[in-house]
Every structure is written in C-alpha cells, then in structure tokens.
Amino acid sequence: MLYKNIIVLVCFILTSFTLACGQQISKDELIFLTPEWKGERYADGRPKVPDNILDRMKLVTLEEAWAVLRNENYRHQFDDGWMMINPDSVLVGRAVTATFMPGRPDIHQAIDDRGHTRDNRIKSQNSWPIDMLTKRDVYVVDQFGAHEDGPTIGDNLGNSIYTKTGNGIVYNGAIRDIKGLKEIGSFTSFFRSYHPSHHLNDPKGQLNTTLVGINIPTRIGQATVMPGDVVLGRDGGVIFIPAHLAEKVVKTSEVVRLRDMFGHQRLREQKYTPGQIDSRWSDEIEKDFSQWLRVNVDKLPVSKEQIQELLKQRTW
C-alpha cells in the first residue's frame, strides 16, 4: 500500500495537470493554460496557428521575433548553443512537447502499465509522443541534456518524425545515428550533443529515461515552451512564440523588412542621410515610403495583400 501511495504522490507532484502520470495534458487544462489564443485548436485543445502564418514566419529573423516578445514581456522564449542538422535552413512549426526525467523504476512502471492498458500503447515510451505528431508539427523534447546512454532518437524515429510532420526536432539531449538523420534531407533539427549509444528503458534492468509528460508546459534550456507555440529555429538559435503572438510577430517582421528595403535604397540613392533613416522618420519620409510601397507592390518580398492591408492602416 505504501508503495502505491508513493507512486501516486510523486506522479501528482510531477504532472498534476495531466490526465494521468506521464500522459497527455487534458484538453480543459491546455485551454486553461493558453487563454490568449482565440483561434482554431486541435481536438486535444492545442492551439493551431494557421498555415499561412507559418509560411510567413520562415522569413522572420530571431531578432525581430525576440523584439516583439520582449515588448510583450515574454522574456524567456529563446535558447541558443545548439548543434544542428541543416544549419542553413529554417525550422518552423507548431510545438508538440515531451518531457523526460532520469529513469526511476517505480514511476516508469506505473506509466508503462497505464499507457499499455488504458491507452493501448504497445511501444516504448519514447515513441508515444511521436505517434501523436501531424503535419507541420515540431517535436520539442526536454531530455534533460542526457548524453551517454541517453539518445532516444536515431534515424528510425527520425524518419518517422519527418514522415509525419515534414519537420525536424528541437531536442534537449543527445541524438544518435547522425549520418542517417542527415540523409533524410530536410530534417532541420536542433540538438545538444551526439553520442553513438542508445537509451535503455527496462525498469527491471537498466533504465535511463522516464516520460513524465506529453504536451505539458516544458523547459528547453532557458525557454518556457507551451504546446502549440510556433517554433522558429535558425542561425543557431530557437525561439518559441506563443500562439497568440505569432501573427503580430509576422506582421511586425514584414513592416521592418519593407522599411529596411526602402531605407537602404534611399541611402544608396543619397536621397536621405543615415541620420534621417536611423532616427524617427519625418512626415516627408513616411509619405515617400507609402508611395514607394504603392509603386513596388508587385515586386516586394511581402504579399500584395499584406502590403495593401498595411497601406490601409497608414495616414500618409
């Protein structure tokens, strides 16, 4: 009886907001934790940022996204220091989170038993979150930086992830089979380290990791991640954008992009001085910018519809 009580207590402390120990967060709890999101959701409650926002996000820089989040008082959404697969590519998608802890037999066995009986999960725990992935998801894993005997992802699971999502991973731990993962092609991924070993998950023998949460709030380095956050990974860093701020990040980035293009062109033409462009623009420059947008609307790296929407909001 004492053994069972300990398991129940530990699971409650670790994942009190989930349906069951190590299982997916409840729909009601996920909606409760993402109250600012007013758009479409998946059946399990995870925010579903529209595809067109994800498409536009691919041109956003980390600096642009960081500035918007900082201004909204979201100060812990970025983390760097990653190793990468396809370092010249950009990773964008909706976060599916998984949280692992160092293996502990009693908790692991309880989670295994419940997963196999209640949820009909027949595989090992590291595959459970992967089974839930859909197109344009990014698998975001807190593997507590595990290195030797820690990797839970190699080329087999990597191929499964890519087939389901068309994306790579953000993995706070070591991966294995790195040559095979690179051969996938567009598997743009961020991870902490590489090790040729593999994880061990036999609670009666050697046990290295235990899955304590699927789609729960998790920590990746110095960042807090919610399921449904938009993942933007590029240039060695990853930023996790709350779903309700994704459109604002994209629109702000597009305005900055257009203003930079205009400013650089006018500087090359020597129409304005660097001091004029670097400071708050005068009404004259703002009027010139609006006219430049109208003249070049079909040539700019922002859709015509978005430029027209921007022009409607301007008074110059």
C-alpha positions in Angstrom: 0.0 0.0 0.0 2.8 2.4 0.9 4.5 1.7 -2.5 1.3 2.6 -4.4 0.8 5.7 -2.3 4.3 6.9 -3.1 3.8 6.4 -6.8 0.5 8.4 -6.7 2.1 11.2 -4.7 5.1 11.5 -7.0 3.0 11.5 -10.1 0.7 14.1 -8.7 3.6 16.4 -8.0 5.3 15.9 -11.3 2.3 16.2 -13.6 -0.7 17.3 -11.6 -2.2 19.0 -14.6 -2.3 15.8 -16.8 -4.9 13.2 -17.2 -2.6 10.6 -15.9 1.0 10.1 -14.9 3.2 10.7 -18.0 0.2 11.1 -20.3 -1.1 13.9 -22.4 -2.4 17.0 -20.7 -6.2 17.3 -20.6 -8.0 19.4 -23.2 -9.6 21.6 -20.5 -6.2 22.2 -18.8 -4.5 23.0 -22.1 -7.2 25.6 -23.0 -6.9 27.0 -19.5 -3.2 27.5 -19.9 -3.5 29.2 -23.3 -6.3 31.7 -22.7 -5.0 34.3 -25.0 -5.4 32.1 -28.1 -8.8 32.7 -29.7 -8.3 30.8 -32.9 -8.7 27.2 -34.1 -7.5 24.3 -31.9 -6.7 20.7 -32.4 -9.2 18.2 -30.9 -6.9 17.9 -27.8 -7.0 21.7 -27.2 -3.6 22.5 -28.6 -3.6 25.9 -30.5 -3.4 25.6 -34.2 -1.8 28.6 -35.7 -2.8 28.9 -39.4 -0.6 27.6 -42.1 -0.3 30.9 -43.8 1.3 32.4 -40.6 3.8 29.5 -40.5 4.6 30.2 -44.2 5.3 33.8 -43.5 7.2 33.0 -40.3 10.0 31.4 -42.4 11.3 34.9 -43.3 11.2 36.3 -39.7 14.6 36.8 -38.1 15.3 35.8 -34.5 15.9 39.5 -33.7 12.6 40.5 -35.0 10.7 37.8 -33.1 12.7 38.4 -29.9 11.9 42.2 -30.0 8.2 41.6 -30.3 8.1 39.0 -27.5 10.3 41.2 -25.3 8.0 44.2 -25.7 5.1 41.9 -24.7 7.1 40.9 -21.5 7.8 37.4 -22.8 11.5 37.3 -21.7 12.2 33.6 -21.6 11.4 32.2 -25.0 14.8 31.9 -26.7 17.6 29.5 -26.3 20.9 29.0 -28.2 24.1 26.9 -28.1 22.6 24.2 -30.3 24.2 21.6 -32.7 22.3 21.5 -35.9 21.3 19.4 -38.9 20.9 21.6 -42.0 22.3 24.7 -40.3 21.4 26.9 -43.3 17.7 26.0 -43.2 14.9 27.4 -41.2 12.7 25.3 -38.9 9.1 26.5 -38.4 6.1 24.6 -37.0 3.7 24.0 -34.1 5.2 22.6 -30.9 4.4 19.2 -29.6 6.2 18.9 -26.3 7.5 15.9 -24.4 9.2 15.9 -21.0 11.5 13.2 -19.8 13.3 12.7 -16.5 16.1 10.5 -15.4 14.8 6.9 -15.2 13.1 5.8 -12.0 11.7 2.3 -12.0 8.6 2.8 -9.8 7.3 5.8 -11.8 8.3 4.3 -15.1 6.5 1.0 -14.4 3.3 2.9 -13.4 3.4 5.0 -16.5 4.1 1.9 -18.7 1.2 -0.1 -17.1 -1.3 2.7 -17.5 -0.2 3.5 -21.1 -0.4 -0.1 -22.2 -3.7 -0.9 -20.5 -5.7 2.3 -20.7 -4.3 3.9 -23.9 -3.4 0.7 -25.7 0.2 2.0 -26.3 2.2 -1.1 -27.3 5.6 0.6 -27.9 8.2 2.1 -25.6 7.5 5.4 -24.0 9.9 7.4 -26.3 7.6 6.6 -29.2 4.3 7.7 -27.6 4.6 11.4 -28.4 5.8 10.6 -31.9 2.6 8.7 -32.6 0.7 11.9 -32.0 2.5 14.1 -34.5 0.8 15.7 -37.5 1.9 17.8 -40.5 3.8 21.0 -39.6 4.4 20.0 -36.0 7.8 20.3 -34.4 8.7 17.7 -31.8 10.1 19.6 -28.8 11.8 17.4 -26.2 13.2 18.1 -22.8 15.6 15.2 -22.4 17.4 16.9 -19.5 20.6 17.1 -21.6 21.1 13.4 -21.4 24.3 12.3 -23.2 25.8 8.8 -22.9 23.1 6.1 -22.9 20.6 8.9 -23.3 19.7 9.2 -27.0 16.0 8.3 -27.7 16.1 9.5 -31.3 18.1 7.9 -34.1 17.5 7.5 -37.8 14.4 5.2 -37.4 12.4 7.5 -35.3 13.8 10.5 -37.2 12.3 9.1 -40.4 9.0 8.5 -38.7 9.0 12.1 -37.3 9.8 13.6 -40.7 7.2 11.5 -42.5 4.5 12.6 -40.0 5.5 16.3 -39.8 7.7 17.3 -42.7 9.9 18.9 -40.0 12.8 18.2 -37.7 13.1 18.4 -33.9 14.3 20.6 -31.0 15.9 18.1 -28.7 17.5 19.0 -25.3 19.7 16.0 -25.2 21.9 13.7 -27.4 20.8 12.1 -30.6 22.4 9.1 -32.4 22.7 7.8 -36.0 23.5 11.3 -37.0 24.7 10.2 -40.5 21.3 8.6 -41.1 19.5 11.7 -39.8 21.4 13.9 -42.2 20.4 11.6 -45.1 16.7 12.4 -44.5 17.4 15.7 -46.3 15.1 18.4 -44.9 15.2 17.2 -41.3 16.3 20.6 -40.0 16.9 19.9 -36.3 18.4 21.4 -33.2 20.0 19.2 -30.5 22.5 19.4 -27.7 25.0 16.7 -28.5 25.7 13.4 -30.4 26.5 10.0 -28.9 26.5 6.6 -30.6 24.9 4.9 -27.6 21.2 4.4 -27.2 18.8 4.9 -24.2 17.8 1.9 -22.0 14.3 1.7 -20.7 13.9 -1.6 -18.9 12.6 -0.7 -15.4 13.7 -4.2 -14.3 17.2 -3.7 -15.7 18.9 -0.6 -16.9 16.7 2.5 -17.1 17.8 5.9 -18.3 14.7 7.9 -19.1 11.1 8.1 -18.0 8.4 10.1 -19.9 6.5 12.3 -17.4 4.5 14.5 -19.7 3.2 14.8 -23.3 2.0 18.3 -24.4 2.6 19.8 -21.0 4.5 23.1 -20.4 8.1 22.3 -20.5 11.5 23.9 -20.3 14.1 23.9 -23.1 17.3 25.4 -21.8 16.3 28.9 -20.7 13.0 28.9 -22.5 9.4 28.0 -21.4 7.5 26.2 -24.1 3.8 25.5 -24.4 2.3 23.0 -26.8 1.1 24.9 -29.8 3.8 27.6 -29.6 5.3 28.4 -33.0 8.9 27.2 -33.2 11.3 29.3 -35.1 14.8 27.8 -35.4 17.5 29.4 -37.4 21.1 30.7 -37.3 22.0 28.6 -34.3 19.1 29.6 -32.0 15.5 28.7 -31.3 12.7 30.9 -30.2 9.3 29.7 -29.1 6.5 32.1 -30.0 3.2 31.9 -28.0 0.4 31.1 -30.5 -1.5 34.3 -29.8 1.6 36.4 -30.7 2.5 34.6 -33.9 0.6 36.9 -36.2 1.9 40.0 -34.5 5.5 38.7 -34.9 4.9 38.0 -38.6 3.3 41.4 -39.4 6.0 43.3 -37.4 8.7 41.5 -39.3 7.2 42.3 -42.6 6.9 46.0 -41.8 10.6 46.0 -40.6 11.6 44.2 -43.8 9.9 46.7 -46.0 11.2 49.7 -44.1 14.7 48.4 -44.3 14.5 47.8 -48.0 13.2 51.3 -48.5 15.7 52.9 -46.2 18.7 51.0 -47.8 17.5 52.1 -51.3 17.1 55.7 -50.4 20.6 55.7 -48.7 22.2 54.3 -51.9 20.4 57.0 -53.9 21.7 59.5 -51.3 18.2 61.0 -51.0 18.4 60.9 -47.2 21.2 60.9 -44.7 21.9 58.0 -42.4 20.8 60.2 -39.5 17.4 60.7 -41.1 16.9 57.0 -41.8 18.2 55.8 -38.4 16.0 58.2 -36.4 12.2 58.6 -36.2 11.1 59.3 -39.8 9.7 62.7 -40.7 6.3 63.0 -42.3 8.1 63.6 -45.6 9.9 60.2 -45.4 6.8 58.4 -44.3 4.9 59.8 -47.3 7.8 58.7 -49.6 7.7 55.2 -48.0 3.9 54.9 -48.6 4.4 55.9 -52.2 7.3 53.5 -52.6 5.1 50.7 -51.4 2.4 51.5 -53.9 4.8 51.7 -56.8 6.6 48.5 -55.9 3.7 46.4 -54.5 4.2 43.6 -57.1 8.0 43.4 -56.6 8.4 43.2 -52.8 9.1 40.1 -50.6 5.8 40.5 -48.8 2.5 39.5 -50.4 0.4 42.2 -52.2 -2.5 41.5 -49.9 -0.4 42.2 -46.8 1.1 45.4 -48.3 -2.4 46.6 -49.2 -3.5 45.9 -45.6 -0.6 47.9 -44.4 -1.4 50.8 -46.6 -4.9 51.0 -45.3 -3.6 51.5 -41.8 -1.3 54.4 -42.8 -2.3 58.0 -42.8 0.5 59.2 -45.2 
